[in-house]
Amino acid sequence: MYKVQFEVISGSEITIYFSNTLTVINSKVDKNVKILDGLHNNGGWTINESYETVIAKIDAAMKNN
């Protein structure tokens, strides 16, 4: 199980625990980064961090486990 923390666009923080696939979308249309877990039908979480930062945090969580 992996754990990552992000700030969402509302300013709140979320912690995601995952053991399977996460999808990270870097939308060039609305300039948002979203994380989807494939389990919740909620449209994903809009993250208030850059695409590169999100990928780096996920990679680091996977390497540190």
C-alpha positions, 0 to 999 in steps of 0.5 A: 500500500502506498500513501500520497498527500496533495492539496486540492483546488479548494485548498483542502488536503487529501491523502490517497492510499493506493495499491493499484493504478492511479491515473493522472490527467494533465488537462491542457484545456482547463489547465487542471491536474486530476487524479482518478483512482478507477474506483470512485465515479466522482470525476477525480480530484482536482489537484492544486499542484503541477503535473510534474509534482504529482508524478514525483510524489507518486513515484517517491511513495512507490520507491519508499515502500 
